[in-house]
Amino acid sequence: MDAMINRNWLMQIKEYLPGLCFFKPFVFLLCLVPFAFYVSGALNQQLGPNPVEAMIRGFGDWGIYFLLIGLSISPARKIFKLNWLIQYRRMIGLFAFFYVCIHFASYIWFEQFFDVQEIIKDIIKRPFITIGFVCFLMLLPLAITSTNGMMRRLKKNWLRLHKLVYPISILALLHYFMMTRADYLVPGFLLLVLSVLLAYRIVRSIKSH
Amino acid sequence: MSLIIKTSRTHNFEQGIKSSEITAESAYLNRREFIKQSGLLAGAAWAGGLSLPAQADNSAYANDFKDLIKTPYGQGESLTSFKDATSYNNFYEFGTGKKDPAANAQQFVTDPWSITVEGEANKTGTFHLEDILKHAQMEERIYRFRCVEAWSMTVPWVGFSLADMLKRFDPTSKAKYVEFETLYDPKQMPGQKRRVLDWPYRDGLRMDEAMNPLCFMAVGLYGRDLPNQNGAPIRLVVPWKYGFKNVKSIVKIKFTEHQPVCTWNTTAPKEYGFYSNVNPSVDHPRWSQATERKLGANFWEPKTKTQMFNGYGEQVAHLYKDMDLTKYF
């Protein structure tokens, strides 16, 4: 009996919570918390002795986290039968783009002070920056085509185009690995997560054939 | 005259107790006494007794070293705050994050401490730190510090000349290099539980570099005993080289005929050379070395231009004449 009631209660949360009108804005604000953390930290001088590094790395980290969260949505939806999760995929993906943008923007602003020549030199000369820049470029078409109108217009090609998120995620982690000096624990863990998420898709596509 | 007293073994022999059984407090007070005395002597020797105030953060200054001689080194430089210099550290033995050393090194036991001297020298053996320090002329030197990661700080170190110490070990003519080694003790140094680097941490200098008067053995900063996260109880400071050359928490000094194995150099030889002199025109393969970010710099402050030999060229450039510094980076 208890189990039944519990299950019911859980089911109700699963069904209705996301339907509540405040839930989506709440998730939206939650996604802005890291941004607020770094901005207020910068304004209140609480990012430590090297705030520029803290901010650039922090935004980069969150770009990768959101890519991985975005990639978890479809598997979580199917495994836990949470169909409503799909409503959040676009938002999460756009937040990944947002954090990558401000990661790049804070590099342009605080690391290079808008010195375009230096930036171009850096992008060409330093492979990890080249790869980071390529990730940014590859994210652009995904962000631009994220609207409902674009989805309709592109039809089947939309799905094809958005498969770019797989190589983007791999390159983003490569970017992280290449800037690491010796301790690969954190990027290694992220790589493990990405591997599981990609393996899930490979297994599913093999099964469906 | 024999300036260094060999203690470890004789002590055991005479009193039948291990050096580790000597109470920490008495050893501590002894060391403090030695430092005070040497400071006093040195203070008297410093004619005129230059008293030049530091530029900033006077409130952080302590007087752990009485009558410490202030030297002209770095006068006029603006100092990195005590807080920044002691909370943003690369000391992988205590974790690879910049805040990890300050968080994880607080329980680190640095007293009693001894240093083993080996290799091509006549006075080798294991020495109590006190016995090394009691010959030292304690002085304060303000040095610029440039990390290979392109950040920098300016620190008022307390310590003594490396050359003076090395001479007392009486290196032989075969001693072409000197190697320094950090303690290996995973129980106390949690970062060593993972093989992030090839422990124990080692690095070294060519003998003529080591004998340069700029080379410094630091036992303090900001007039205080060296905080654990900064390499207590004793560390190397070579201001014209990248920070990682400055071996921390030294337990071994070895004179060698051949170039010693250096931890970062073996980890990534293309990125970290044996010399690792600060050089704005030789980039790290992954980032530029032309500029540096000063710790504590305002968000809007532009980066500082890095100077050749970190601005110490006048004193050290002659060590490298006729050397291709792009090859011997």
Interface residues (C-beta under 8 A of the other chain):
Chain A: A42 G48 P49 N50 P51 V52 E53 F110 F113 D122 R126 P127 F128 M178 M179 R181 A182 D183 L185
Chain B: T80 K83 D84 S87 Y88 Y92 T96 K98 K99 E149 W151 M153 R194 V196 L197 T267 R286 W287 S288 R293 L295 G296 F299 P302
